[in-house]
Amino acid sequence: MGCDLSVKVGNLLFSSPVIPASGVWPYDDDFWCGEKLDGIGAICTKAISLNAKQGNKGVRLWETPAGILNSIGLQNIGVRGFIEEHLKKVLSCPVPVIANVVMEREEETAETLKHLQDAGGIAAAELNISCPNVDGDGMAWGIEACSAARAVASARKVWNGPLWIKMSPQAADSIGVAKAIESEGADALVVANTWLGMGMDMKTGKPAFDRVVAGLSGPAIFPLALRLVWQVAGAVSIPIVGCGGVTSASDCAAMLLAGASAVEVGTAFFREIKAGTDICSGLPKFIEQHRVSSLSEIIGMAKHS
């Protein structure tokens, strides 16, 4: 591609700003080497919890006019299964691998992180605090600053590597939550996760999902995610990874201009597995447009103009 598309998130250097979001990238061997990694700066794993999770029953995906509702339920084979079945791919992968870790009870999450740390090969842990806190009446860990800070502090005690925190967009005071996360030693913020929505099955006259609500991703949430990135980037000094509805080079560049250092991409990969290549192929235009020599130079530029 010729142009310098490399970016840094803290001390981690990525050849491109595009990272497949958690839940997107398959564990098939050919997705972890070769041409399918073109345009991809790092891989974020599917959710990893201490023990295996079966996920939600009933309908799990529901297409909307401008996105997808999903109710997967963090299905995974547990951290021991992940290490046994997938660590070899992680260790040989030519791009950095970010482990998406489910925030469960503090002691459970600590054990998950210890297993991953001992296994090695993980560039960063991405702690998902959109998960329900079973000791806090089921409210997501990331809804309030105090619970978010508690989650980060407990993870920081055991995880020695870069620690990313995947925020919940449902927080009433996102800036307060972001500052609390930063104060407890997080290295980066992923802003954010899916927005809560629901679907209605018009044939049955009932909600499409057994749990009624589900997570909305795709182009519909891009303006919401961009706004959140802009606000949070102006409130903290640690790097931001923009996440939500990015489907094009323009979307990616907008996230960077708003203050993100990289982006996570989800739904776009379901439509086109070469979404990383497609996004990256359009980025040189914005380097030229803003008269800079590298993509990283446009990060936060909209805030200084």
Number of C-alpha atoms within 10 A of each C-alpha: 11 5 15 15 23 17 21 15 20 14 8 12 15 19 17 25 32 29 25 25 23 23 17 18 19 11 14 10 12 12 16 20 15 11 12 15 20 16 22 23 25 25 26 23 23 23 24 29 25 25 14 16 15 12 13 15 12 12 13 17 17 19 13 14 8 12 17 21 24 22 23 18 16 19 17 20 18 16 22 19 15 20 17 10 12 14 18 13 19 22 15 12 19 14 19 23 22 26 25 24 26 23 29 22 16 17 13 15 22 19 16 25 26 16 15 21 18 9 14 12 19 18 20 22 25 25 29 26 24 24 20 18 19 12 11 11 8 10 15 21 28 31 22 20 21 14 20 25 23 17 25 26 18 16 26 19 11 15 17 13 13 20 23 28 29 22 27 26 21 17 17 12 12 23 18 18 23 27 19 22 29 19 13 18 18 24 22 25 27 25 29 26 25 24 20 15 14 19 20 13 11 9 7 8 8 12 14 22 22 14 15 13 17 24 17 28 28 22 20 18 19 19 14 15 23 26 14 21 27 23 15 24 25 14 14 19 12 20 21 29 26 33 31 33 27 30 22 20 22 15 20 28 27 22 30 28 22 27 26 30 28 28 26 25 29 23 22 22 16 13 10 12 15 17 25 26 20 16 24 23 16 16 24 19 15 17 20 13 9 13 11 12 14 17 23 22 17 23 19 20 15 14 12 7 5
